[in-house]
């Protein structure tokens, strides 16, 4: 999730310098970075199966559950780009340690929350800590690895992170159903404590200190505009269904659009005045990149929202336990892994942009199969096997898109903009997920109030189909070929010279 410039990440060898010696403990750095990223992925999905337990324990209603799940993604996405700039200014190691300590402490606060209001507040705080923590990871890896080793690092990084997203609901279900020490849902947050403390100790001892660049200016005005605009959008989406969509909800959403427009204008003016903006302004003038942002939001909003509805349907509609609901997510995860493997291994390289068009069509086919599976359900004898085919096919289509989407959007970006572009895409992905939770949660709970759980799932599938059709239209505006994996974070595996290595790495 690299978001901004990494300046002179390591001293490359040339004719006038000592031979470059790799840092002895660099592989421990990779392990710590992976642990931190997995903690984020787990917390983004592990709470999905905690809904019924939160309702029993804290009296959480549908709106409270949406905020617990989506609020984390909201503050994470809104703060990612700012977190990257703070790492540039104050040093990535320092910001990583601060973010990791804050994330671990926020996890403890979530675990001891006495009511739903405080849990929501602590989840927002946890997302903010994640936004300070996560952008430092790839920058630290680039500072401590080079050449073929760096390519190998990225090859390890991706699959391991994918595993984190898959095991979240499964692990959450296991912890809640196990009810270890009578902790119930609180254990899904407490599990971060030993992991976070161990990672903090290792990082403090083995991640080398590298001073930040105090000449880097942090655009706090731009950061504030992003946070306010995101809040103005997600707040009415979460509250609107419960309150009957009063006038303020529509005014708030309109204000969010104005806020994002002001942010784009402010970024251009900041750059024109010779100051450093939060986002490289040239990115906002690239049509393929800007429509790609819309595609990211549509796709991940639909994917995360539908996954939430699947879990709610199993737990609330079919009375699955938390453990059973966690395992019920496995067909989606397996399908996603299969589709991603096919797309990443050869399909994207072979057919280019068409993989982004085949993927949503496969998802739509899976949604259609799932629709008819839901229609034919016998409530008395229902098992997860009744919907496995549709869910697995939909997952395969999603995996095809996930494996290739970022590379095609980044293909429209210049080399010196890759860091900023990657951060913006990751931020939009997180905020899109938060919006998806709000929209799909509202759609499902509107029908669940009348015990029409199948109808709620049907309506969610209709919304997803609309988003997929819009995403499919957007794909025709993206570049026909994606950017190679080893250049998606601003690196090249075989630069021509040492000075060229430094230039291309310092994106």
N, C-alpha and C positions, 0 to 999 in steps of 0.2 A: 504493500500500500504506500509506496513512496510518493510524496506529494510535492516536493520542492527541491531546490538546487542543493546538490552535494558538492561542496567546494574542495578541490584537491583531495580526494578521498584517501589516497595513499601515495607515497613517494615512488613513482615509477622509475625504474633504472634507466639511465642513459650514459653517455660517454663520460660525463663529469661527476657522477655520483657513485657511491658505494653500491655493490650488488644488492638488489632488493631481497630482504630476508622476510619470509612470511611469519606472521605472529604465531608463536608456539601453540597458544590455546585457542586458536580460531575456531576449531570444530565445536568447542564448548559454547562459543558465541552462537553458532547455528542452533545448537540444542536449546539454548535459552530463548532465542527468537521464536522458534517453533512452539515452545511451551506457551509463550505469551500470546501468540496468534491463536493457538488452540483454546486458551482460556476465553478469548473473545468469542470465537465461534461457538463454543459450548454455551456461553451465557446468552448468545443471540437466539439459541433454539431450545436449550434445555428446559426453559420455563414453559414451553408450549403445553407440556403434559401436566402442569401443576394447577390448571384452572379449577377443577372441582375441589381440590384440597385448599386452595386459597379461598374459595367461596365458603367452605365449612369453617376454616380457621379465622379468617379475617372479615368474612362477609363481603367478599369482592363480587361485585356484579359484572355485567358484560363490559361496561365502560372501564371499570377498574382493571380488568384483565387485559383489555386492549392497551391501556397505558403501561402496564407492567411489561408487556412484551414489546410494544412499539416505541415506548418512551426511550428505552435504551438505544434502539437503532437511531432514533431522532437526534439525540445529543451526540452520539458517536459520529453520525454523518455530518452534522452541522459543524463539528469541531475538528474534523480530520485535517483539513487544509491548514488551519491555524496551528495545529499541533506540529505539522511539518516545518512551518516557519519558525516556531519556537525552538525546534531542534537545531535548525540552521544557526540561530542566534546564540543560544546558550549551551550548545553541545548535545549531541545525540545521546551519549551515555548518561548525562545528567537528566535529560528529559525522560529517558527510558526508565531510569530508577525512580524518578518522581512519579511517573505515570503508573508503574507497576506497584509501587507502595500504595498509591491512592486507590488503584483498582482493587487491591487485596483488602484494604480497609473498607471500601465501599461494599464489597462482598459480605464482610462481617456485619456491617450495618443492615444490609438487606436481610441477612439471616435472623437478626434479632428484632426486626421491625414489628412494632406492636399493633399496627393497623394498616389498612390498605393505603391510606394517604401517605404515611411515612415510607412505605415500601416503594411507592411510585417515585417519591422524592429521591430516595436512595438509588433507585434504578437510573434516574436521570443523572445523578452524580456519577454512577458507575460508567455510564456511557461517555460522560465528559472525560473521566480518567482514561478510558480506552482510547479516546481521540488524542490524548497526549502521548500515550504509550505506543500505539500501533505504527504511526508513521516513521518511527525511528528504526524499525527492524531492518528493512532493506538497505537503508543508508548505512547502518552499522556493518551489515554483511559486505557491502561494496567497499567499505573502508578497510576490511580485513581479509578479503579474498580478491584474487585477480585471475585473469585469463581463463584457461580451461576449468580451473577450480570453481570460479564464479558461475560458470555455466552448469557445473555439476550441482552446485548449491541450489540454483533455481529448479533443477530437475528433481531434487529431493523435496524442496519447499512445497511445490504445488500439490502433489499427491497426498502428502501428510496433512496439509490444510483441508483438502477435500474430505479426508477421513474425519477430521474434527466436526465438520458440518453434519456428517452422516450419523455419528455416534451420539450427538447431543440429545435428541428425544429418547433414544434407547437408554442412555445412562440416566437421564432424568427420571424416566419411568422406573428403572431399577432402584434408584435411591428412594423415591417416594413410596413405592410399593413395599420395599424392604423395611421402611420406617425405623431405620437404625437409631437406637437410643431414644426412640419416641420423637425424633426430630421432624419427621414428615417432610413437607416441602422445603423446610429450612436447610436441609442437607444439600440441596442443589446449589446453594450459595456457599455453604461452609466448605464444600469440597475445594473451593478456590484457595482457602487459607494455607493448607500445607503445600500446595503446588506453588502458590504465589510467594510464600516465604522462602521456599527452597530456591526458586528462580531468582529471587532478590539477592540471596546470599551468594549464589554462583555469579550473577551478573556483577555485583559489587566487587568481587574478588578478581574475576577473569576478563571482564570487558575493559579494554584499555581506554584511558582518558584521552580525549581529543578536544581541544578547545573549540568553542563555537566562534562564529564570526560576528563580533559586536557591531560591525558596520551594517549588518542586515537589519532592516527596519520591519517591524511587524505591523501590518495594516489592521489595527483594531476596529477601525470604522467599518471596513469591509466585513470583518468577522462578525461584528454586531448585526449588520444588515442580513447576513446569511442566517444567523440564529433567529432573529425576529421573524424573517420571512418564512422560515420552516415552521416555527411555532404557530404563526397565523394560518398556515395551511393545515397542519395536523390537528390542532385543537378543535376546529369545527367538525372535522371528519370523525374524530373520536366521540364528540359530544352530541353531534347533530341528530343521530337516530334516536337517542334516549330522550332528547328534548323536543322532538318533532320539527326539526329544521327551522328554528326561528330566524328572523331577519339578520341577527348578528352573525350567524354562521355564514351566510352568503356574503355579507360585508367583509368578514374576516378573510375568506378565501380570495375575494377580489383584492383586498389589501396585500395579500401575500404575493399576488402577481405583480402588483406595483412595486413591492419591496424587491423582488428579484430583478425587475427592470432597473430600479435605482442602483442595485448592486453592480450590474453590468456597466452602467454609466459611470458609477463612481470608480470602478476599476480602470476604465479607460482614462478618466481624468487624472487619476493618481499616477498612471504611467506617463501621461503627457506632461505632468508637472515634474518629472524626473525622480519620483519616489517609487518604491517597490510595492506593487500591488500584491494582493493575496493570490491572485490567479494571473498567469501570463495573459495579457489582454489579446494577444494574437490568436489565442485559442477560440475566443468568442467570435472571431471574424471568419472562422472556418466552418462553412455550412455542414460538411460531413461530420465534424466534431459536435456541433451544437445539436444536430438531429440525432447523433449517436447518444447524447445525454438523454434525450427524450426516449430513445429506444431502451437504454439501460433502466430508466425509471419504470417504463411500461412492463418490461419483461420481468424484472425482479419484484416489482409490486405484485404482479399476477402470480408469480411462482411462490413467493413467501406467503401471500394471502391464501392461496389455495392449500398450501401445506398446513396452515393454521386451521382452516376449515375442515380438512381431513381429520386432524387430531380432535377438534371439537365434536365432529360428527361421531367419531368412535367413542369418545368418553361420555358426552352428554346424550347423544342420540341413541347409542347402542350399549351404553353402560359398561364400556370397557374399563378395566382398571388402568392406572397410570402405566404400569409395566406392559400391559397388553397394547395400549395405545402407542407406546414407544416402539414396540415391535411392529405395530401396524404401519409405521413409517418406513419400514425396511424395503417394501416393494418399490416405493418411490426412490429411495436411495440407491437400490440396486439398478433400477432403470436408468437413473441419472449417471451412475458410474459406467454402465455399458455404453450409453450414448456418448458420454465424454471420451471414453477410450476410442471408440470408432472415429469420432470427429477429430480428436487430437492426433491419433496415430497416422491417419492417411487421408481422411475424407476432405478436411479443410484445405490441405495442400493440393489435392487432386481437382476439386471442383470449385475452390475459391468461395466467393460470397454466397453461392447457391446453398451452402451448408446452413447458412442463417435463414434461408427460406424453406428448406426441407424440415428443419428442426421444429418451427412452430406448426407446420402442417402435420407432423407426427404428433405433436402435443394436442392439436385439435382432434385428430383421430382418436387419441387416447381418451380425451374428454368426452367424445361422442360414445365410445364404448362404455365408459364409466356411467354416463347418463342412463343408458339402457340397463346397465347392471343395477343401478339404484332403483329403477322402475320395477324391476322384477324381484326385489328383496322380500324375503319372508322374515319379518322381525323376530319371530320365535326361534328360527334356526340360523340366524345370520352368523357368519364367521368372516374373518378378513379375506379368506380365499374367494369370497363372492365378488370382491372388487379388485383382486390382484391384477388381472389382465389389463384393465383400463388404466389403473394407477401406474403400472410398470411401463406401459407404452408411453403414457404422458411423460414419465420421468426420463425415458430414453430421448424423447424429443427435446426436453429441457437440457439434458446433458450435451446434446449436439451443439446447442447454442452457447451454453456456458463455456465450453472448451475453446470457442473461437471468437466470441463477441468482442472482447477487449482488443484483440489483435487487429481486427478489421477497423475498429474506431481509431486506434492509435496509428494506423497506417496513414491517416490523413494529417498527422501531426509531425512537425519538424523535429529533428533530433534534439535541439536545445529546449524543446517544450515537453519532452516525454515525462520528466519528473512531475511537473505541475499537472499535466494532463492525467497521469495515472492517479494522482491524489483526488482530482475532481471527479473522475469516474468512480472511484471507490466511495467517495462521499455521496454521490448521487445514488449509487447502488444501495447504501445504507438507508438514506432518506426514502428512497423508493420502497424499500422493504417496510419502513414504518408506515408509509401511506397505505401500502397493501394491507397491513394488519388492520388499520382503521377502517378501510373501505370494505374488505371482505368480512371482517368481524361484524360490522354493522349490518351487512346484507344477511349474514347467517343468523344473527341474533334476532333480527326482525321477524323471521319465520319461526325461530326456536321458541319465541314467547307463546306461540300457539301450538307448540309441540310438533310442528311440521318440520322435522329435522331433514328429511329427504328433500322437501321443497327448498329449504335453506341451502342445501348443497347444490341443488339444481340451479338456483339463482346465482350462486357463486361461480358455477361453471359457465353460465351465460356471460357474466362480467369478465371472466378470464378469456373467453372466446373473443369478446370485443377488444380486449387489450392485445391479444395475439394477432388479430387482424390488423390493428393499428401498427403493431411492431413489424409485421410482415411488410407493410407498405413502406416503413422507414428503411428497411434493409436495402431497398433498391437505390437509396441515396448514399450508401456507404461505398468505400473503395472495393474494387473487385478482388483484390488480394490482401491478405493480412500482413502485419509486421511480424518478422520472425520472433520466436519466443525469447531468444537471447538478446533482443534489442528492445523489448517492451519495457524495460526499466532503465533504458538509456545506456546499455552496455553493449560492447562488441566483443566477440570471442577472439578475433585475430586482428587487432589494429596494426596499421602499417609500421608505426614507430612508437617509441616510448612516449614522446610528447603527444602523439595522436591518441595514445591510450588514455592519457590524463584528460585530454580535451573531451573525448567521447564519454568517459566515465563521469566527468564533472558536469552532469546535465542539470 
